[in-house]
């Protein structure tokens, strides 16, 4: 299981401290939609995926990959 990191407190893009945890849908290149929780800046919209969210995306991509 991925190690849980401290949430992002300040946006690296705009410097805002209005960063909170939200659920969002990510569309992968093949059209698959994956729902994950991310830290997102409510000022500029920048999103930060933690290790858990990245693992969910990685697993979704692996399921869609054709077998050779």
C-alpha distance (Angstrom), angle and dihedral (degrees) to the residues before:
residue distance angle dihedral
X1 . . .
X2 3.84 . .
X3 3.77 119.0 .
X4 3.80 112.5 -107.6
X5 3.81 112.0 -121.7
X6 3.78 126.0 -156.5
X7 3.82 111.3 -88.7
X8 3.79 119.4 -102.2
X9 3.80 108.7 -93.5
X10 3.82 101.5 -176.6
X11 3.81 127.1 34.6
X12 3.80 111.5 -115.4
X13 3.81 91.3 -152.5
X14 3.81 103.4 50.6
X15 3.82 104.8 7.4
X16 3.80 94.0 -121.1
X17 3.79 118.7 149.5
X18 3.83 90.2 -149.3
X19 3.81 95.7 103.6
X20 3.79 118.4 137.5
X21 3.78 142.3 161.6
X22 3.81 115.3 -90.2
X23 3.78 137.7 164.3
X24 3.78 115.3 -117.1
X25 3.78 139.7 174.2
X26 3.79 116.4 -123.1
X27 3.79 119.2 -161.9
X28 3.79 113.4 -146.4
X29 3.81 122.3 -147.6
X30 3.80 91.9 -98.9
X31 3.83 91.1 55.0
X32 3.81 96.3 -102.1
X33 3.81 112.8 143.1
X34 3.81 117.0 -143.2
X35 3.81 122.5 -171.6
X36 3.81 114.2 -145.5
X37 3.79 139.1 158.0
X38 3.80 115.2 -112.5
X39 3.78 138.4 172.5
X40 3.82 105.3 -109.3
X41 3.79 133.6 -175.1
X42 3.79 111.1 -126.4
X43 3.82 90.6 -157.4
X44 3.82 102.1 55.6
X45 3.82 104.0 5.8
X46 3.82 97.3 -118.5
X47 3.82 110.5 158.4
X48 3.80 128.2 -150.5
X49 3.80 120.0 -159.5
X50 3.79 117.5 -154.1
X51 3.81 125.3 -150.9
X52 3.82 91.8 -88.8
X53 3.82 93.1 54.4
X54 3.80 91.6 45.9
X55 3.80 90.0 52.0
X56 3.83 91.1 51.9
X57 3.83 89.7 52.3
X58 3.82 92.0 45.5
X59 3.81 91.8 52.0
X60 3.82 92.1 47.4
X61 3.81 90.2 51.8
X62 3.81 91.6 47.8
X63 3.82 91.6 53.2
X64 3.82 91.2 54.2
X65 3.82 96.2 45.0
X66 3.83 112.1 108.0
X67 3.78 114.8 -117.4
X68 3.81 117.3 -119.0
